[in-house]
Each structure stands twice: as C-alpha cells, then as structure tokens.
C-alpha cells in the first residue's frame, strides 16, 4: 500500500470517528446532516485514494454503528454503512473516469 494511501486512510479514520462523536452527542438530533457528512467524507477519501474504496467506506462509516451498538444495542445503526459505501464508490468512480489513478 502506498504511503499516501495510508495517510488518507488514517485521515479517513479520524474523520469517521469525529462524525460519530458528533452524531452521538446527547443534544444532536439531525441524522440527515450526519448522513451527508459520512457521504461527503467517504466520497472525498474515495477520490483521494481510489485503490480500495470498500476500505475507505468502512473506515469512515463504521464508527457510528459500532458506537451505537456498544452504547445502546442499536443494530439499526448499521444502515449508516450505506452512505459510506455510496460515497466511497462515487469518489472512486469520479477519480477513475477523469483519468486519475
């Protein structure tokens, strides 16, 4: 794996963790914004490192379900993986179709 890919995955992990932290705040009640943050972050990181979009999707979007399951047994939070995968594969698609890679 290239050094830039490792840096991108590290930044994607930190971003995903930060989104989960915001989403799990007691006074935060806006799922739509959380979904858009996951979608946009995974699209950006999928574009920056298109080698493994599935891994990018996981490191950005897995933190909300993990925390929700651990804190409140909310397995419905696994649906948060969907915008992560959509965004990462969109970033991958844009990068590969515009001559990048």
SVG drawing of the C-alpha trace seen along z (x, -y; Angstrom):
<svg xmlns="http://www.w3.org/2000/svg" viewBox="-33 -20 38 25">
<polyline fill="none" stroke="black" stroke-width="0.4" points="0.0,0.0 1.4,-3.4 2.3,-5.9 -0.3,-8.4 -3.0,-5.7 -2.0,-5.0 -2.2,-8.7 -5.6,-9.1 -6.9,-6.0 -5.6,-7.5 -7.3,-10.8 -10.5,-9.0 -10.5,-7.1 -10.1,-10.3 -12.8,-11.9 -15.2,-9.0 -14.5,-9.0 -15.2,-12.7 -18.5,-12.3 -19.5,-9.5 -18.6,-11.6 -20.8,-14.5 -23.6,-12.1 -23.7,-10.5 -23.9,-13.8 -27.0,-13.9 -28.3,-17.1 -27.6,-16.2 -30.8,-15.2 -30.1,-15.7 -29.5,-12.4 -29.6,-14.0 -26.5,-16.1 -24.7,-13.1 -25.6,-11.1 -24.3,-13.9 -21.1,-14.2 -20.4,-10.5 -21.4,-10.6 -19.2,-13.6 -16.2,-12.4 -16.2,-9.0 -16.5,-10.5 -13.6,-12.8 -11.4,-10.0 -12.6,-7.6 -11.4,-10.1 -8.1,-10.7 -7.3,-7.0 -9.3,-5.0 -7.3,-1.7 -9.7,-0.2 -13.0,-2.1 -14.5,0.6 -11.9,0.0 -12.3,-3.8 -16.1,-3.3 -15.5,-1.2 -13.0,-3.4 -15.3,-6.4 -18.7,-4.9 -18.1,-2.1 -17.8,-4.2 -21.4,-5.3 -22.7,-1.7 -20.0,-0.5 -20.7,-3.2 -24.5,-2.8 -24.3,0.9 -21.9,0.6 -23.8,-2.1 -27.5,-1.3 -27.7,2.1 -29.0,0.2 -28.2,2.6 -30.3,0.4 -27.3,-2.0 -25.7,0.5 -27.6,-1.4 -25.0,-4.2 -22.6,-2.0 -24.7,-2.6 -23.9,-6.3 -20.3,-5.4 -20.1,-2.9 -22.1,-5.1 -19.7,-8.0 -16.5,-6.0 -17.5,-4.3 -18.7,-7.6 -15.3,-9.1 -13.6,-6.0 -15.8,-6.3 -15.1,-10.0 -11.3,-9.5 -11.1,-6.6 -13.3,-8.2 -11.5,-11.5 -8.1,-10.0 -6.8,-9.7 -5.2,-6.7"/>
</svg>
